[in-house]
Every structure is written in C-alpha cells, then in structure tokens.
Amino acid sequence: MDIIKLSDTIASDLERRILEGSLRAGDRLPPERELAEQLGVSRPSLREGLQKLVSKGLIRTRQGGGTVVTDRLQASFVDPWRDMLSGHPTLQHDLLEFRHMLESQAALLASERANDFDLKRIGVAFDALELAYEQDDLQACIKNDVEFHQAIAEASHNVLIAHLSASLHRLIQDHVEKNLHYLHAHPEKWQQLREQHRDIWEKMRARSSQAAALAARQHIAFVQKNMSETALEELRLESAKRRIQTGSLSPSDHGAGS
C-alpha cells in the first residue's frame, strides 16, 4: 500500500488553496514557524512540502522577502496571448466573445452555488463599486469593477472559471480601462453601466440563476458595443493627428493662396 508522505499532504493542501483562490498571486505566506503551527506540522515537513510547490513554479522564496505565490497559473495563459493580441488586433473580438460566455456562466453558477460567505464577499465588492460611482472616482471604478466580476467568478466554485476570469481581465486590462474612460465621458452610458452591475447583483442575491446569466450577457454585450465605439474613436483621433502632422490641412497643400 502506498504511504502518503506528510510533505505531499502539505503541498496538496496549499496547492488547493491556490487553485480555489484562497491564496492569490502576490500573496505572501505566513512565516515558516507560524505556518507550521497553523497546519499542525513540523517545520522540516513544511519545508519539504513548500519545495514541491517551488518546483512546480507555484510559489517562490525570496531572500529576506518570505515565500510568495507566483502568477504562473495566469501568466502561462496571459503572456503568449498578450503577444498575439498586440500583433493581431482582431483577436480582441474573440476574447470579448469568450468573456461573454465565461461571465454569463459564472453568474449562473454563482447564483446556484454561492454560500453565505461568497454572497457577503460579492456584496462587499459591489458596495465598493457603488461607492466609487457615487464619488465619481474613475480609477476606483476600474479596480472595483474587476474585483466585483472576479468575486462572482470565484463564487461559481469552478476553479477553471475563476482562474480564466482572472487571466482574461489581465489580458484585456488596457482595453477595459480605455472603454471605462470612454463610458465615463458619456454620463448616460456611465449610468447604464452602473445599473447593469446592480442588476447582476440583485438577480444573483435572489438566486435567479437564469436572470443573472441574462443580466451578465446583456452587460458584456453593452461593453462589447462600446469597446468597438472606443476603438473607432481612437482610429479617428489618430487619423486626425496624422493629417495635422503631415501638414495636409495646410492651405498650400490644396493649391490655395494663388
């Protein structure tokens, strides 16, 4: 019969926490003595378990900086696609289409599976987002928008949805920020965005899974439409700048003045 080593159990426990999002990229683990006490294990067994996670690239130990969770689960997805996105802008549409499916399914599953702790966390994220809207704090809105959607993804209790959601937000971060700047400059659309988040939260809190999924789909469709408008506006602005830079607006270029 196979004997499971204590270090394997320790590694498995910490790995599960990373997978479920209890430990996130950038989180620092407690000092060795404290963590060993929390887990009820010896420090040598803990060190051996941690080394297994280091070898997998899930954590890293820094001299004088403790042990930190890496972003390997996200970076391995994000980095190659980020390079592709910069070289093939049309991929943005596919990414948004994928986000459309991912977030609606996350909202549906979270409505069905979220426990009281999950709902409290989503509610805290929503309240922070609402406060940012009330204070008209655009940077806080950008940050809390992502945290609200990520809290829903994690409440789906599907580790792939949770990690793909986090990866996707990293991948399209620049585009999302540009879009929110665009929406913020259009008060009516900005108010629509605010109401959409409230609608998603209220449907989820009522455990109306299909309605929550629909609200999420409508929200992402709205975002997609406005991101297209943002991209078009940027193209027009760049075109206007080029005309000025090349002097195409100069009267002499049109044969004027003679």
C-alpha positions as CSV (number, residue, x, y, z in Angstrom):
1,M,0.0,0.0,0.0
2,D,1.3,3.5,-0.9
3,I,2.2,5.7,2.0
4,I,1.4,9.3,1.6
5,K,4.2,11.5,2.9
6,L,3.2,14.4,5.1
7,S,5.0,16.8,2.8
8,D,2.8,15.6,-0.1
9,T,-0.3,16.4,2.1
10,I,1.1,19.8,2.9
11,A,1.8,20.6,-0.7
12,S,-1.6,19.3,-1.8
13,D,-3.4,21.5,0.8
14,L,-1.5,24.7,-0.2
15,E,-2.0,23.8,-3.9
16,R,-5.7,23.5,-3.3
17,R,-5.8,27.0,-1.7
18,I,-4.0,28.4,-4.7
19,L,-6.4,26.7,-7.1
20,E,-9.5,27.9,-5.3
21,G,-8.2,31.4,-4.9
22,S,-7.8,31.5,-1.2
23,L,-4.1,32.2,-1.9
24,R,-3.6,34.5,-4.9
25,A,-0.7,35.6,-7.0
26,G,1.4,38.0,-4.9
27,D,0.1,36.8,-1.6
28,R,2.9,36.2,1.0
29,L,2.7,33.0,3.1
30,P,3.0,33.4,6.8
31,P,6.5,32.9,8.3
32,E,7.6,29.3,8.5
33,R,7.1,28.9,12.2
34,E,3.6,30.4,12.1
35,L,2.5,28.4,9.0
36,A,3.8,25.2,10.5
37,E,1.7,25.9,13.7
38,Q,-1.4,26.7,11.6
39,L,-1.1,23.4,9.7
40,G,0.0,21.4,12.7
41,V,3.1,20.0,11.1
42,S,6.8,20.1,11.8
43,R,9.0,22.8,10.1
44,P,11.1,20.2,8.2
45,S,7.9,18.6,6.7
46,L,6.7,22.1,5.9
47,R,9.9,23.0,4.1
48,E,9.8,19.8,2.1
49,G,6.1,20.5,1.1
50,L,6.9,24.1,0.1
51,Q,9.8,22.9,-2.0
52,K,7.4,20.7,-4.0
53,L,5.4,23.8,-4.8
54,V,8.6,25.8,-5.7
55,S,9.5,23.0,-8.2
56,K,6.0,23.4,-9.8
57,G,6.5,27.2,-10.0
58,L,3.5,27.9,-7.9
59,I,5.5,29.7,-5.1
60,R,8.9,31.3,-4.9
61,T,11.1,32.1,-1.9
62,R,12.9,35.4,-1.9
63,Q,15.9,36.1,0.3
64,G,14.6,38.2,3.2
65,G,11.3,38.5,1.4
66,G,9.5,35.4,2.6
67,T,7.5,33.0,0.4
68,V,5.2,34.4,-2.2
69,V,2.5,32.9,-4.5
70,T,3.5,33.3,-8.2
71,D,1.3,34.2,-11.1
72,R,2.2,31.1,-13.0
73,L,-1.4,29.8,-13.5
74,Q,-2.3,33.2,-15.0
75,A,1.0,34.1,-16.8
76,S,1.2,30.8,-18.7
77,F,-2.2,31.7,-20.3
78,V,-1.8,35.5,-20.5
79,D,1.7,36.1,-21.8
80,P,1.5,34.3,-25.1
81,W,-2.0,35.6,-25.8
82,R,-0.9,39.2,-24.9
83,D,1.8,38.9,-27.6
84,M,-0.7,37.6,-30.1
85,L,-3.2,40.3,-29.3
86,S,-0.7,43.1,-29.9
87,G,0.1,41.6,-33.4
88,H,-3.5,40.6,-34.3
89,P,-6.0,43.2,-33.0
90,T,-8.9,41.3,-34.4
91,L,-8.4,38.8,-31.6
92,Q,-10.0,41.3,-29.3
93,H,-13.4,40.4,-30.7
94,D,-12.8,36.7,-30.0
95,L,-11.6,37.5,-26.4
96,L,-14.7,39.5,-25.7
97,E,-16.9,36.7,-27.2
98,F,-15.2,34.3,-24.8
99,R,-15.7,36.7,-21.9
100,H,-19.4,36.8,-22.9
101,M,-19.7,33.1,-22.4
102,L,-17.5,32.9,-19.3
103,E,-19.2,35.7,-17.3
104,S,-22.7,34.6,-18.1
105,Q,-21.9,31.0,-17.0
106,A,-20.1,32.3,-13.9
107,A,-23.2,34.4,-12.9
108,L,-25.4,31.4,-13.5
109,L,-23.3,29.0,-11.4
110,A,-22.6,31.6,-8.7
111,S,-26.4,32.2,-8.3
112,E,-26.9,28.4,-7.7
113,R,-23.7,27.6,-5.7
114,A,-22.7,30.7,-3.8
115,N,-22.8,30.2,0.0
116,D,-23.2,33.0,2.6
117,F,-19.5,33.7,2.6
118,D,-19.5,34.1,-1.2
119,L,-22.5,36.4,-1.2
120,K,-21.0,38.5,1.5
121,R,-17.8,38.9,-0.5
122,I,-19.7,39.8,-3.7
123,G,-21.8,42.3,-1.7
124,V,-18.7,43.9,-0.3
125,A,-17.2,44.2,-3.8
126,F,-20.5,45.6,-5.1
127,D,-20.7,48.2,-2.3
128,A,-17.1,49.3,-3.0
129,L,-18.0,49.7,-6.7
130,E,-21.2,51.7,-5.8
131,L,-19.1,54.0,-3.6
132,A,-16.7,54.6,-6.4
133,Y,-19.6,55.5,-8.7
134,E,-21.0,57.9,-6.1
135,Q,-17.7,59.6,-5.6
136,D,-17.1,59.7,-9.3
137,D,-13.7,58.0,-8.7
138,L,-12.8,56.6,-12.1
139,Q,-9.7,54.7,-11.0
140,A,-11.6,53.1,-8.1
141,C,-14.4,52.1,-10.5
142,I,-11.9,50.4,-12.8
143,K,-10.4,48.5,-9.9
144,N,-13.6,47.6,-8.2
145,D,-15.3,46.6,-11.4
146,V,-12.7,43.9,-11.9
147,E,-13.0,42.8,-8.3
148,F,-16.8,42.5,-8.5
149,H,-16.7,40.3,-11.5
150,Q,-13.8,38.2,-10.1
151,A,-15.8,37.6,-6.9
152,I,-18.7,36.3,-8.9
153,A,-16.3,34.0,-10.9
154,E,-14.9,32.6,-7.7
155,A,-18.3,32.1,-6.3
156,S,-19.1,29.8,-9.2
157,H,-16.9,27.2,-7.4
158,N,-15.3,26.2,-10.7
159,V,-11.6,26.7,-10.4
160,L,-11.2,27.0,-14.2
161,I,-13.8,29.7,-14.5
162,A,-12.1,31.6,-11.6
163,H,-8.6,31.4,-13.0
164,L,-9.6,32.0,-16.6
165,S,-11.6,35.0,-15.4
166,A,-8.6,36.5,-13.6
167,S,-6.4,35.8,-16.6
168,L,-8.8,37.3,-19.1
169,H,-9.1,40.5,-17.0
170,R,-5.3,40.8,-17.1
171,L,-5.2,40.2,-20.8
172,I,-7.8,42.8,-21.8
173,Q,-7.0,45.3,-18.9
174,D,-5.8,48.1,-21.2
175,H,-8.8,47.8,-23.5
176,V,-11.2,47.7,-20.5
177,E,-9.6,50.8,-19.0
178,K,-9.9,52.7,-22.3
179,N,-13.5,51.6,-22.5
180,L,-14.3,52.8,-19.0
181,H,-12.7,56.2,-19.7
182,Y,-14.9,56.4,-22.8
183,L,-18.1,55.5,-20.9
184,H,-17.2,57.9,-18.1
185,A,-17.1,60.7,-20.6
186,H,-20.7,59.8,-21.6
187,P,-22.9,60.2,-18.5
188,E,-25.9,58.4,-19.8
189,K,-23.8,55.3,-20.7
190,W,-21.9,55.5,-17.5
191,Q,-25.2,55.3,-15.6
192,Q,-26.3,52.3,-17.7
193,L,-23.1,50.6,-16.7
194,R,-23.8,51.2,-13.1
195,E,-27.3,49.9,-13.3
196,Q,-26.1,46.8,-15.1
197,H,-23.8,45.9,-12.2
198,R,-26.7,46.4,-9.7
199,D,-29.0,44.2,-11.9
200,I,-26.4,41.4,-11.9
201,W,-26.0,41.6,-8.1
202,E,-29.7,41.7,-7.4
203,K,-30.5,38.7,-9.6
204,M,-27.7,36.7,-8.0
205,R,-28.8,37.6,-4.5
206,A,-32.3,36.5,-5.4
207,R,-30.8,33.2,-6.6
208,S,-32.4,33.8,-10.0
209,S,-29.7,32.0,-12.0
210,Q,-31.1,32.3,-15.5
211,A,-31.9,36.0,-14.9
212,A,-28.4,36.6,-13.5
213,A,-26.9,34.9,-16.6
214,L,-29.0,37.1,-18.9
215,A,-28.1,40.2,-17.0
216,A,-24.4,39.3,-17.3
217,R,-24.8,38.6,-21.1
218,Q,-26.5,42.0,-21.6
219,H,-23.8,43.7,-19.6
220,I,-21.0,42.2,-21.7
221,A,-22.8,42.9,-24.9
222,F,-23.0,46.5,-23.8
223,V,-19.3,46.5,-23.1
224,Q,-18.5,44.9,-26.4
225,K,-20.5,47.5,-28.3
226,N,-18.9,50.4,-26.5
227,M,-15.4,49.0,-26.9
228,S,-16.0,48.9,-30.6
229,E,-17.0,52.6,-30.4
230,T,-14.0,53.4,-28.3
231,A,-11.7,51.7,-30.9
232,L,-13.3,53.6,-33.7
233,E,-13.0,56.9,-31.9
234,E,-9.3,56.2,-31.3
235,L,-8.8,55.5,-35.0
236,R,-10.5,58.7,-36.0
237,L,-8.3,60.7,-33.5
238,E,-5.1,59.1,-34.8
239,S,-6.2,59.8,-38.4
240,A,-6.8,63.5,-37.5
241,K,-3.4,63.7,-35.8
242,R,-1.6,62.3,-38.8
243,R,-3.2,64.8,-41.1
244,I,-2.0,67.6,-38.9
245,Q,1.5,66.1,-38.6
246,T,1.8,65.7,-42.4
247,G,0.6,69.2,-43.0
248,S,-2.4,68.0,-45.1
249,L,-4.5,70.7,-43.6
250,S,-2.2,73.5,-44.8
251,P,-3.8,75.8,-47.4
252,S,-0.7,75.4,-49.7
253,D,-1.3,71.7,-49.9
254,H,-4.6,72.3,-51.6
255,G,-3.3,74.8,-54.1
256,A,-4.7,77.7,-52.1
257,G,-3.2,81.2,-51.8
258,S,-2.5,81.8,-55.5
